[in-house]
Amino acid sequence: MLARFALATVVVVGLVVLRKRKLKRLQARIIYHRDKDLGRRFGMDVGGTLGKLVYLERDPSDLGDVHTYMMASTTYGKSANREDGMALQLSTGRIHFLRFETSKLEKVVEFQAL
């Protein structure tokens, strides 16, 4: 019984370490791309099973291929879904919301970093 508990503890600690590494890579990518002004246009909340991505579309041409890709569909493979009904029109632009499984975080970050 004690061996099972020890094994479970090691597995949980390993998963926590892996998640922290993924978050550090995510932070590094966001910092690397600050020159593209993504920090002012994208926001992300990563939870236990679901992650949410929010982005501000000021002028569709500002985001170029990202905007074209995002508007072409409401689903992006098996990685993310855009909540079209939740989009908000503001005086400064339009806010879009996406949700994705936390297990797909790396794919979402790779796309955002393009």
Backbone as XML, in Angstrom:
<?xml version="1.0"?>
<chain id="A" units="angstrom">
  <residue number="1" name="MET">
    <atom name="N" x="0.825" y="-1.187" z="0.000"/>
    <atom name="CA" x="0.000" y="0.000" z="0.000"/>
    <atom name="C" x="0.873" y="1.256" z="0.000"/>
  </residue>
  <residue number="2" name="LEU">
    <atom name="N" x="1.924" y="1.226" z="0.798"/>
    <atom name="CA" x="2.829" y="2.370" z="0.862"/>
    <atom name="C" x="3.554" y="2.559" z="-0.471"/>
  </residue>
  <residue number="3" name="ALA">
    <atom name="N" x="3.857" y="1.457" z="-1.136"/>
    <atom name="CA" x="4.535" y="1.535" z="-2.434"/>
    <atom name="C" x="3.638" y="2.201" z="-3.478"/>
  </residue>
  <residue number="4" name="ARG">
    <atom name="N" x="2.340" y="1.900" z="-3.451"/>
    <atom name="CA" x="1.404" y="2.531" z="-4.386"/>
    <atom name="C" x="1.313" y="4.030" z="-4.134"/>
  </residue>
  <residue number="5" name="PHE">
    <atom name="N" x="1.267" y="4.391" z="-2.867"/>
    <atom name="CA" x="1.202" y="5.812" z="-2.516"/>
    <atom name="C" x="2.465" y="6.526" z="-2.993"/>
  </residue>
  <residue number="6" name="ALA">
    <atom name="N" x="3.613" y="5.912" z="-2.779"/>
    <atom name="CA" x="4.874" y="6.516" z="-3.210"/>
    <atom name="C" x="4.910" y="6.655" z="-4.733"/>
  </residue>
  <residue number="7" name="LEU">
    <atom name="N" x="4.449" y="5.631" z="-5.431"/>
    <atom name="CA" x="4.413" y="5.685" z="-6.896"/>
    <atom name="C" x="3.475" y="6.796" z="-7.375"/>
  </residue>
  <residue number="8" name="ALA">
    <atom name="N" x="2.302" y="6.889" z="-6.770"/>
    <atom name="CA" x="1.347" y="7.938" z="-7.141"/>
    <atom name="C" x="1.934" y="9.320" z="-6.880"/>
  </residue>
  <residue number="9" name="THR">
    <atom name="N" x="2.634" y="9.469" z="-5.771"/>
    <atom name="CA" x="3.262" y="10.746" z="-5.437"/>
    <atom name="C" x="4.309" y="11.127" z="-6.481"/>
  </residue>
  <residue number="10" name="VAL">
    <atom name="N" x="5.131" y="10.171" z="-6.866"/>
    <atom name="CA" x="6.165" y="10.425" z="-7.872"/>
    <atom name="C" x="5.530" y="10.823" z="-9.202"/>
  </residue>
  <residue number="11" name="VAL">
    <atom name="N" x="4.452" y="10.149" z="-9.586"/>
    <atom name="CA" x="3.768" y="10.469" z="-10.844"/>
    <atom name="C" x="3.203" y="11.884" z="-10.799"/>
  </residue>
  <residue number="12" name="VAL">
    <atom name="N" x="2.550" y="12.250" z="-9.704"/>
    <atom name="CA" x="1.971" y="13.592" z="-9.578"/>
    <atom name="C" x="3.066" y="14.651" z="-9.621"/>
  </residue>
  <residue number="13" name="VAL">
    <atom name="N" x="4.144" y="14.439" z="-8.899"/>
    <atom name="CA" x="5.256" y="15.397" z="-8.907"/>
    <atom name="C" x="5.827" y="15.518" z="-10.320"/>
  </residue>
  <residue number="14" name="GLY">
    <atom name="N" x="5.971" y="14.401" z="-11.010"/>
    <atom name="CA" x="6.471" y="14.433" z="-12.386"/>
    <atom name="C" x="5.566" y="15.233" z="-13.304"/>
  </residue>
  <residue number="15" name="LEU">
    <atom name="N" x="4.251" y="15.062" z="-13.170"/>
    <atom name="CA" x="3.303" y="15.820" z="-13.988"/>
    <atom name="C" x="3.364" y="17.311" z="-13.686"/>
  </residue>
  <residue number="16" name="VAL">
    <atom name="N" x="3.516" y="17.655" z="-12.420"/>
    <atom name="CA" x="3.631" y="19.070" z="-12.040"/>
    <atom name="C" x="4.890" y="19.679" z="-12.655"/>
  </residue>
  <residue number="17" name="VAL">
    <atom name="N" x="5.990" y="18.952" z="-12.590"/>
    <atom name="CA" x="7.248" y="19.447" z="-13.169"/>
    <atom name="C" x="7.101" y="19.643" z="-14.679"/>
  </residue>
  <residue number="18" name="LEU">
    <atom name="N" x="6.485" y="18.683" z="-15.368"/>
    <atom name="CA" x="6.281" y="18.813" z="-16.816"/>
    <atom name="C" x="5.419" y="20.021" z="-17.151"/>
  </residue>
  <residue number="19" name="ARG">
    <atom name="N" x="4.374" y="20.243" z="-16.376"/>
    <atom name="CA" x="3.492" y="21.390" z="-16.627"/>
    <atom name="C" x="4.232" y="22.704" z="-16.417"/>
  </residue>
  <residue number="20" name="LYS">
    <atom name="N" x="5.056" y="22.764" z="-15.368"/>
    <atom name="CA" x="5.832" y="23.985" z="-15.124"/>
    <atom name="C" x="6.798" y="24.246" z="-16.269"/>
  </residue>
  <residue number="21" name="ARG">
    <atom name="N" x="7.401" y="23.186" z="-16.803"/>
    <atom name="CA" x="8.314" y="23.353" z="-17.940"/>
    <atom name="C" x="7.570" y="23.898" z="-19.152"/>
  </residue>
  <residue number="22" name="LYS">
    <atom name="N" x="6.365" y="23.362" z="-19.406"/>
    <atom name="CA" x="5.569" y="23.851" z="-20.534"/>
    <atom name="C" x="5.228" y="25.323" z="-20.349"/>
  </residue>
  <residue number="23" name="LEU">
    <atom name="N" x="4.863" y="25.707" z="-19.132"/>
    <atom name="CA" x="4.518" y="27.107" z="-18.877"/>
    <atom name="C" x="5.732" y="28.011" z="-19.043"/>
  </residue>
  <residue number="24" name="LYS">
    <atom name="N" x="6.924" y="27.532" z="-18.635"/>
    <atom name="CA" x="8.138" y="28.333" z="-18.821"/>
    <atom name="C" x="8.438" y="28.517" z="-20.303"/>
  </residue>
  <residue number="25" name="ARG">
    <atom name="N" x="8.240" y="27.448" z="-21.102"/>
    <atom name="CA" x="8.439" y="27.576" z="-22.549"/>
    <atom name="C" x="7.434" y="28.555" z="-23.141"/>
  </residue>
  <residue number="26" name="LEU">
    <atom name="N" x="6.215" y="28.503" z="-22.652"/>
    <atom name="CA" x="5.184" y="29.433" z="-23.111"/>
    <atom name="C" x="5.581" y="30.870" z="-22.803"/>
  </residue>
  <residue number="27" name="GLN">
    <atom name="N" x="6.039" y="31.120" z="-21.577"/>
    <atom name="CA" x="6.458" y="32.472" z="-21.193"/>
    <atom name="C" x="7.616" y="32.937" z="-22.057"/>
  </residue>
  <residue number="28" name="ALA">
    <atom name="N" x="8.556" y="32.044" z="-22.334"/>
    <atom name="CA" x="9.702" y="32.415" z="-23.167"/>
    <atom name="C" x="9.253" y="32.788" z="-24.569"/>
  </residue>
  <residue number="29" name="ARG">
    <atom name="N" x="8.302" y="32.069" z="-25.118"/>
    <atom name="CA" x="7.809" y="32.385" z="-26.462"/>
    <atom name="C" x="7.070" y="33.715" z="-26.481"/>
  </residue>
  <residue number="30" name="ILE">
    <atom name="N" x="6.299" y="33.982" z="-25.453"/>
    <atom name="CA" x="5.569" y="35.251" z="-25.404"/>
    <atom name="C" x="6.549" y="36.408" z="-25.289"/>
  </residue>
  <residue number="31" name="ILE">
    <atom name="N" x="7.553" y="36.275" z="-24.440"/>
    <atom name="CA" x="8.549" y="37.340" z="-24.286"/>
    <atom name="C" x="9.318" y="37.526" z="-25.587"/>
  </residue>
  <residue number="32" name="TYR">
    <atom name="N" x="9.662" y="36.443" z="-26.253"/>
    <atom name="CA" x="10.410" y="36.514" z="-27.510"/>
    <atom name="C" x="9.634" y="37.288" z="-28.577"/>
  </residue>
  <residue number="33" name="HIS">
    <atom name="N" x="8.324" y="37.180" z="-28.571"/>
    <atom name="CA" x="7.507" y="37.798" z="-29.607"/>
    <atom name="C" x="6.876" y="39.121" z="-29.185"/>
  </residue>
  <residue number="34" name="ARG">
    <atom name="N" x="7.358" y="39.732" z="-28.136"/>
    <atom name="CA" x="6.788" y="41.017" z="-27.730"/>
    <atom name="C" x="6.971" y="42.082" z="-28.797"/>
  </residue>
  <residue number="35" name="ASP">
    <atom name="N" x="8.004" y="41.930" z="-29.609"/>
    <atom name="CA" x="8.209" y="42.909" z="-30.671"/>
    <atom name="C" x="7.074" y="42.876" z="-31.689"/>
  </residue>
  <residue number="36" name="LYS">
    <atom name="N" x="6.294" y="41.813" z="-31.705"/>
    <atom name="CA" x="5.143" y="41.720" z="-32.603"/>
    <atom name="C" x="3.877" y="42.263" z="-31.944"/>
  </residue>
  <residue number="37" name="ASP">
    <atom name="N" x="3.985" y="42.779" z="-30.730"/>
    <atom name="CA" x="2.855" y="43.379" z="-30.025"/>
    <atom name="C" x="1.753" y="42.370" z="-29.694"/>
  </residue>
  <residue number="38" name="LEU">
    <atom name="N" x="2.092" y="41.083" z="-29.594"/>
    <atom name="CA" x="1.078" y="40.088" z="-29.288"/>
    <atom name="C" x="0.562" y="40.208" z="-27.863"/>
  </residue>
  <residue number="39" name="GLY">
    <atom name="N" x="1.379" y="40.723" z="-26.970"/>
    <atom name="CA" x="0.960" y="40.856" z="-25.582"/>
    <atom name="C" x="-0.232" y="41.771" z="-25.409"/>
  </residue>
  <residue number="40" name="ARG">
    <atom name="N" x="-0.398" y="42.706" z="-26.302"/>
    <atom name="CA" x="-1.533" y="43.623" z="-26.221"/>
    <atom name="C" x="-2.760" y="43.092" z="-26.940"/>
  </residue>
  <residue number="41" name="ARG">
    <atom name="N" x="-2.600" y="42.041" z="-27.696"/>
    <atom name="CA" x="-3.718" y="41.525" z="-28.484"/>
    <atom name="C" x="-4.185" y="40.144" z="-28.059"/>
  </residue>
  <residue number="42" name="PHE">
    <atom name="N" x="-3.328" y="39.396" z="-27.397"/>
    <atom name="CA" x="-3.668" y="38.038" z="-27.010"/>
    <atom name="C" x="-3.637" y="37.905" z="-25.497"/>
  </residue>
  <residue number="43" name="GLY">
    <atom name="N" x="-4.561" y="37.129" z="-24.962"/>
    <atom name="CA" x="-4.563" y="36.779" z="-23.554"/>
    <atom name="C" x="-4.871" y="35.296" z="-23.444"/>
  </residue>
  <residue number="44" name="MET">
    <atom name="N" x="-4.326" y="34.651" z="-22.420"/>
    <atom name="CA" x="-4.529" y="33.217" z="-22.281"/>
    <atom name="C" x="-4.735" y="32.862" z="-20.820"/>
  </residue>
  <residue number="45" name="ASP">
    <atom name="N" x="-5.680" y="31.953" z="-20.592"/>
    <atom name="CA" x="-5.926" y="31.409" z="-19.262"/>
    <atom name="C" x="-5.841" y="29.897" z="-19.391"/>
  </residue>
  <residue number="46" name="VAL">
    <atom name="N" x="-4.914" y="29.298" z="-18.661"/>
    <atom name="CA" x="-4.732" y="27.853" z="-18.736"/>
    <atom name="C" x="-5.184" y="27.251" z="-17.422"/>
  </residue>
  <residue number="47" name="GLY">
    <atom name="N" x="-6.210" y="26.417" z="-17.495"/>
    <atom name="CA" x="-6.732" y="25.759" z="-16.308"/>
    <atom name="C" x="-6.324" y="24.299" z="-16.278"/>
  </residue>
  <residue number="48" name="GLY">
    <atom name="N" x="-7.035" y="23.524" z="-15.483"/>
    <atom name="CA" x="-6.718" y="22.109" z="-15.341"/>
    <atom name="C" x="-6.984" y="21.305" z="-16.597"/>
  </residue>
  <residue number="49" name="THR">
    <atom name="N" x="-8.174" y="21.449" z="-17.183"/>
    <atom name="CA" x="-8.511" y="20.684" z="-18.384"/>
    <atom name="C" x="-8.789" y="21.567" z="-19.592"/>
  </residue>
  <residue number="50" name="LEU">
    <atom name="N" x="-9.181" y="22.811" z="-19.355"/>
    <atom name="CA" x="-9.481" y="23.719" z="-20.466"/>
    <atom name="C" x="-8.618" y="24.966" z="-20.414"/>
  </residue>
  <residue number="51" name="GLY">
    <atom name="N" x="-8.256" y="25.430" z="-21.579"/>
    <atom name="CA" x="-7.554" y="26.701" z="-21.706"/>
    <atom name="C" x="-8.402" y="27.630" z="-22.545"/>
  </residue>
  <residue number="52" name="LYS">
    <atom name="N" x="-8.264" y="28.909" z="-22.323"/>
    <atom name="CA" x="-9.001" y="29.904" z="-23.089"/>
    <atom name="C" x="-8.021" y="30.906" z="-23.677"/>
  </residue>
  <residue number="53" name="LEU">
    <atom name="N" x="-8.260" y="31.274" z="-24.916"/>
    <atom name="CA" x="-7.442" y="32.259" z="-25.608"/>
    <atom name="C" x="-8.369" y="33.373" z="-26.062"/>
  </residue>
  <residue number="54" name="VAL">
    <atom name="N" x="-7.975" y="34.602" z="-25.796"/>
    <atom name="CA" x="-8.743" y="35.773" z="-26.205"/>
    <atom name="C" x="-7.829" y="36.629" z="-27.058"/>
  </residue>
  <residue number="55" name="TYR">
    <atom name="N" x="-8.345" y="37.130" z="-28.171"/>
    <atom name="CA" x="-7.519" y="38.052" z="-28.939"/>
    <atom name="C" x="-8.345" y="39.204" z="-29.473"/>
  </residue>
  <residue number="56" name="LEU">
    <atom name="N" x="-7.694" y="40.344" z="-29.549"/>
    <atom name="CA" x="-8.313" y="41.571" z="-30.027"/>
    <atom name="C" x="-7.935" y="41.778" z="-31.485"/>
  </residue>
  <residue number="57" name="GLU">
    <atom name="N" x="-8.932" y="41.927" z="-32.301"/>
    <atom name="CA" x="-8.742" y="42.200" z="-33.724"/>
    <atom name="C" x="-9.030" y="43.688" z="-33.925"/>
  </residue>
  <residue number="58" name="ARG">
    <atom name="N" x="-7.988" y="44.495" z="-33.970"/>
    <atom name="CA" x="-8.177" y="45.933" z="-34.193"/>
    <atom name="C" x="-8.495" y="46.196" z="-35.647"/>
  </residue>
  <residue number="59" name="ASP">
    <atom name="N" x="-7.637" y="45.724" z="-36.498"/>
    <atom name="CA" x="-7.794" y="45.856" z="-37.942"/>
    <atom name="C" x="-7.379" y="44.507" z="-38.510"/>
  </residue>
  <residue number="60" name="PRO">
    <atom name="N" x="-8.252" y="43.836" z="-39.252"/>
    <atom name="CA" x="-7.917" y="42.496" z="-39.751"/>
    <atom name="C" x="-6.556" y="42.409" z="-40.431"/>
  </residue>
  <residue number="61" name="SER">
    <atom name="N" x="-6.132" y="43.460" z="-41.088"/>
    <atom name="CA" x="-4.840" y="43.407" z="-41.782"/>
    <atom name="C" x="-3.657" y="43.418" z="-40.815"/>
  </residue>
  <residue number="62" name="ASP">
    <atom name="N" x="-3.865" y="43.891" z="-39.574"/>
    <atom name="CA" x="-2.783" y="43.914" z="-38.585"/>
    <atom name="C" x="-2.277" y="42.515" z="-38.255"/>
  </residue>
  <residue number="63" name="LEU">
    <atom name="N" x="-3.178" y="41.553" z="-38.198"/>
    <atom name="CA" x="-2.797" y="40.191" z="-37.838"/>
    <atom name="C" x="-2.518" y="39.329" z="-39.061"/>
  </residue>
  <residue number="64" name="GLY">
    <atom name="N" x="-2.745" y="39.849" z="-40.237"/>
    <atom name="CA" x="-2.396" y="39.159" z="-41.477"/>
    <atom name="C" x="-2.940" y="37.751" z="-41.576"/>
  </residue>
  <residue number="65" name="ASP">
    <atom name="N" x="-2.035" y="36.788" z="-41.758"/>
    <atom name="CA" x="-2.423" y="35.391" z="-41.945"/>
    <atom name="C" x="-3.135" y="34.821" z="-40.727"/>
  </residue>
  <residue number="66" name="VAL">
    <atom name="N" x="-2.809" y="35.318" z="-39.537"/>
    <atom name="CA" x="-3.471" y="34.834" z="-38.322"/>
    <atom name="C" x="-4.963" y="35.115" z="-38.428"/>
  </residue>
  <residue number="67" name="HIS">
    <atom name="N" x="-5.323" y="36.348" z="-38.794"/>
    <atom name="CA" x="-6.740" y="36.712" z="-38.905"/>
    <atom name="C" x="-7.436" y="35.867" z="-39.978"/>
  </residue>
  <residue number="68" name="THR">
    <atom name="N" x="-6.807" y="35.719" z="-41.124"/>
    <atom name="CA" x="-7.396" y="34.938" z="-42.216"/>
    <atom name="C" x="-7.669" y="33.509" z="-41.763"/>
  </residue>
  <residue number="69" name="TYR">
    <atom name="N" x="-6.696" y="32.912" z="-41.087"/>
    <atom name="CA" x="-6.847" y="31.539" z="-40.602"/>
    <atom name="C" x="-7.942" y="31.453" z="-39.545"/>
  </residue>
  <residue number="70" name="MET">
    <atom name="N" x="-7.963" y="32.410" z="-38.622"/>
    <atom name="CA" x="-8.930" y="32.380" z="-37.525"/>
    <atom name="C" x="-10.362" y="32.532" z="-38.033"/>
  </residue>
  <residue number="71" name="MET">
    <atom name="N" x="-10.577" y="33.348" z="-39.038"/>
    <atom name="CA" x="-11.922" y="33.601" z="-39.530"/>
    <atom name="C" x="-12.419" y="32.534" z="-40.505"/>
  </residue>
  <residue number="72" name="ALA">
    <atom name="N" x="-11.519" y="31.703" z="-41.000"/>
    <atom name="CA" x="-11.893" y="30.690" z="-41.986"/>
    <atom name="C" x="-12.746" y="29.573" z="-41.384"/>
  </residue>
  <residue number="73" name="SER">
    <atom name="N" x="-12.676" y="29.389" z="-40.071"/>
    <atom name="CA" x="-13.382" y="28.278" z="-39.439"/>
    <atom name="C" x="-13.621" y="28.588" z="-37.965"/>
  </residue>
  <residue number="74" name="THR">
    <atom name="N" x="-14.491" y="27.799" z="-37.332"/>
    <atom name="CA" x="-14.663" y="27.924" z="-35.881"/>
    <atom name="C" x="-13.977" y="26.775" z="-35.157"/>
  </residue>
  <residue number="75" name="THR">
    <atom name="N" x="-13.439" y="25.813" z="-35.911"/>
    <atom name="CA" x="-12.668" y="24.726" z="-35.305"/>
    <atom name="C" x="-11.310" y="24.665" z="-35.981"/>
  </residue>
  <residue number="76" name="TYR">
    <atom name="N" x="-10.310" y="24.314" z="-35.207"/>
    <atom name="CA" x="-8.941" y="24.275" z="-35.702"/>
    <atom name="C" x="-8.363" y="22.905" z="-35.391"/>
  </residue>
  <residue number="77" name="GLY">
    <atom name="N" x="-8.624" y="21.956" z="-36.297"/>
    <atom name="CA" x="-8.216" y="20.580" z="-36.065"/>
    <atom name="C" x="-8.892" y="20.061" z="-34.810"/>
  </residue>
  <residue number="78" name="LYS">
    <atom name="N" x="-8.138" y="19.373" z="-34.009"/>
    <atom name="CA" x="-8.657" y="18.883" z="-32.732"/>
    <atom name="C" x="-8.120" y="19.732" z="-31.588"/>
  </residue>
  <residue number="79" name="SER">
    <atom name="N" x="-7.499" y="20.858" z="-31.925"/>
    <atom name="CA" x="-6.823" y="21.654" z="-30.907"/>
    <atom name="C" x="-7.701" y="22.708" z="-30.260"/>
  </residue>
  <residue number="80" name="ALA">
    <atom name="N" x="-8.484" y="23.447" z="-31.050"/>
    <atom name="CA" x="-9.203" y="24.591" z="-30.479"/>
    <atom name="C" x="-10.518" y="24.836" z="-31.206"/>
  </residue>
  <residue number="81" name="ASN">
    <atom name="N" x="-11.417" y="25.544" z="-30.509"/>
    <atom name="CA" x="-12.708" y="25.961" z="-31.062"/>
    <atom name="C" x="-12.892" y="27.445" z="-30.800"/>
  </residue>
  <residue number="82" name="ARG">
    <atom name="N" x="-13.311" y="28.181" z="-31.830"/>
    <atom name="CA" x="-13.605" y="29.607" z="-31.664"/>
    <atom name="C" x="-15.074" y="29.745" z="-31.314"/>
  </residue>
  <residue number="83" name="GLU">
    <atom name="N" x="-15.357" y="30.513" z="-30.272"/>
    <atom name="CA" x="-16.723" y="30.760" z="-29.824"/>
    <atom name="C" x="-17.254" y="31.988" z="-30.559"/>
  </residue>
  <residue number="84" name="ASP">
    <atom name="N" x="-17.744" y="31.787" z="-31.778"/>
    <atom name="CA" x="-18.171" y="32.892" z="-32.629"/>
    <atom name="C" x="-19.302" y="33.706" z="-31.999"/>
  </residue>
  <residue number="85" name="GLY">
    <atom name="N" x="-20.213" y="33.046" z="-31.312"/>
    <atom name="CA" x="-21.339" y="33.742" z="-30.690"/>
    <atom name="C" x="-20.943" y="34.636" z="-29.529"/>
  </residue>
  <residue number="86" name="MET">
    <atom name="N" x="-19.746" y="34.460" z="-29.002"/>
    <atom name="CA" x="-19.294" y="35.270" z="-27.870"/>
    <atom name="C" x="-18.443" y="36.459" z="-28.293"/>
  </residue>
  <residue number="87" name="ALA">
    <atom name="N" x="-18.139" y="36.587" z="-29.577"/>
    <atom name="CA" x="-17.299" y="37.698" z="-30.039"/>
    <atom name="C" x="-17.964" y="39.027" z="-29.685"/>
  </residue>
  <residue number="88" name="LEU">
    <atom name="N" x="-17.152" y="39.976" z="-29.260"/>
    <atom name="CA" x="-17.660" y="41.292" z="-28.855"/>
    <atom name="C" x="-17.129" y="42.370" z="-29.777"/>
  </residue>
  <residue number="89" name="GLN">
    <atom name="N" x="-18.013" y="43.207" z="-30.266"/>
    <atom name="CA" x="-17.604" y="44.345" z="-31.076"/>
    <atom name="C" x="-17.435" y="45.543" z="-30.147"/>
  </residue>
  <residue number="90" name="LEU">
    <atom name="N" x="-16.244" y="46.122" z="-30.131"/>
    <atom name="CA" x="-15.947" y="47.295" z="-29.314"/>
    <atom name="C" x="-15.545" y="48.443" z="-30.228"/>
  </residue>
  <residue number="91" name="SER">
    <atom name="N" x="-15.432" y="49.614" z="-29.655"/>
    <atom name="CA" x="-15.004" y="50.758" z="-30.463"/>
    <atom name="C" x="-13.548" y="50.611" z="-30.915"/>
  </residue>
  <residue number="92" name="THR">
    <atom name="N" x="-12.760" y="49.843" z="-30.171"/>
    <atom name="CA" x="-11.340" y="49.661" z="-30.511"/>
    <atom name="C" x="-11.080" y="48.424" z="-31.362"/>
  </residue>
  <residue number="93" name="GLY">
    <atom name="N" x="-12.096" y="47.622" z="-31.621"/>
    <atom name="CA" x="-11.925" y="46.415" z="-32.421"/>
    <atom name="C" x="-12.907" y="45.341" z="-32.017"/>
  </residue>
  <residue number="94" name="ARG">
    <atom name="N" x="-12.599" y="44.118" z="-32.359"/>
    <atom name="CA" x="-13.471" y="42.980" z="-32.054"/>
    <atom name="C" x="-12.682" y="41.968" z="-31.226"/>
  </residue>
  <residue number="95" name="ILE">
    <atom name="N" x="-13.302" y="41.468" z="-30.161"/>
    <atom name="CA" x="-12.664" y="40.481" z="-29.289"/>
    <atom name="C" x="-13.201" y="39.092" z="-29.639"/>
  </residue>
  <residue number="96" name="HIS">
    <atom name="N" x="-12.279" y="38.155" z="-29.851"/>
    <atom name="CA" x="-12.627" y="36.769" z="-30.183"/>
    <atom name="C" x="-12.190" y="35.852" z="-29.045"/>
  </residue>
  <residue number="97" name="PHE">
    <atom name="N" x="-12.956" y="34.784" z="-28.822"/>
    <atom name="CA" x="-12.691" y="33.834" z="-27.750"/>
    <atom name="C" x="-12.514" y="32.437" z="-28.330"/>
  </residue>
  <residue number="98" name="LEU">
    <atom name="N" x="-11.491" y="31.744" z="-27.863"/>
    <atom name="CA" x="-11.250" y="30.361" z="-28.260"/>
    <atom name="C" x="-11.077" y="29.523" z="-27.005"/>
  </residue>
  <residue number="99" name="ARG">
    <atom name="N" x="-11.442" y="28.264" z="-27.114"/>
    <atom name="CA" x="-11.197" y="27.335" z="-26.002"/>
    <atom name="C" x="-10.488" y="26.111" z="-26.556"/>
  </residue>
  <residue number="100" name="PHE">
    <atom name="N" x="-9.694" y="25.500" z="-25.705"/>
    <atom name="CA" x="-8.932" y="24.330" z="-26.131"/>
    <atom name="C" x="-8.630" y="23.470" z="-24.923"/>
  </residue>
  <residue number="101" name="GLU">
    <atom name="N" x="-8.365" y="22.193" z="-25.179"/>
    <atom name="CA" x="-7.969" y="21.288" z="-24.106"/>
    <atom name="C" x="-6.555" y="21.656" z="-23.673"/>
  </residue>
  <residue number="102" name="THR">
    <atom name="N" x="-6.319" y="21.660" z="-22.374"/>
    <atom name="CA" x="-4.997" y="22.003" z="-21.859"/>
    <atom name="C" x="-3.932" y="21.072" z="-22.432"/>
  </residue>
  <residue number="103" name="SER">
    <atom name="N" x="-4.303" y="19.842" z="-22.715"/>
    <atom name="CA" x="-3.333" y="18.903" z="-23.290"/>
    <atom name="C" x="-2.856" y="19.356" z="-24.672"/>
  </residue>
  <residue number="104" name="LYS">
    <atom name="N" x="-3.580" y="20.261" z="-25.315"/>
    <atom name="CA" x="-3.209" y="20.780" z="-26.642"/>
    <atom name="C" x="-2.513" y="22.136" z="-26.548"/>
  </residue>
  <residue number="105" name="LEU">
    <atom name="N" x="-2.106" y="22.533" z="-25.352"/>
    <atom name="CA" x="-1.505" y="23.845" z="-25.118"/>
    <atom name="C" x="-0.327" y="24.113" z="-26.046"/>
  </residue>
  <residue number="106" name="GLU">
    <atom name="N" x="0.531" y="23.148" z="-26.208"/>
    <atom name="CA" x="1.730" y="23.360" z="-27.019"/>
    <atom name="C" x="1.378" y="23.698" z="-28.475"/>
  </residue>
  <residue number="107" name="LYS">
    <atom name="N" x="0.377" y="23.025" z="-29.032"/>
    <atom name="CA" x="-0.031" y="23.309" z="-30.411"/>
    <atom name="C" x="-0.623" y="24.709" z="-30.527"/>
  </residue>
  <residue number="108" name="VAL">
    <atom name="N" x="-1.402" y="25.112" z="-29.532"/>
    <atom name="CA" x="-1.998" y="26.453" z="-29.552"/>
    <atom name="C" x="-0.912" y="27.513" z="-29.460"/>
  </residue>
  <residue number="109" name="VAL">
    <atom name="N" x="0.079" y="27.297" z="-28.603"/>
    <atom name="CA" x="1.176" y="28.258" z="-28.458"/>
    <atom name="C" x="1.997" y="28.320" z="-29.738"/>
  </residue>
  <residue number="110" name="GLU">
    <atom name="N" x="2.246" y="27.183" z="-30.357"/>
    <atom name="CA" x="2.991" y="27.176" z="-31.621"/>
    <atom name="C" x="2.263" y="27.996" z="-32.677"/>
  </residue>
  <residue number="111" name="PHE">
    <atom name="N" x="0.949" y="27.865" z="-32.735"/>
    <atom name="CA" x="0.179" y="28.647" z="-33.702"/>
    <atom name="C" x="0.260" y="30.132" z="-33.374"/>
  </residue>
  <residue number="112" name="GLN">
    <atom name="N" x="0.095" y="30.473" z="-32.109"/>
    <atom name="CA" x="0.097" y="31.873" z="-31.695"/>
    <atom name="C" x="1.449" y="32.515" z="-31.964"/>
  </residue>
  <residue number="113" name="ALA">
    <atom name="N" x="2.508" y="31.734" z="-31.891"/>
    <atom name="CA" x="3.853" y="32.280" z="-32.061"/>
    <atom name="C" x="4.217" y="32.532" z="-33.524"/>
  </residue>
  <residue number="114" name="LEU">
    <atom name="N" x="3.381" y="32.106" z="-34.453"/>
    <atom name="CA" x="3.693" y="32.297" z="-35.882"/>
    <atom name="C" x="3.762" y="33.748" z="-36.276"/>
  </residue>
</chain>
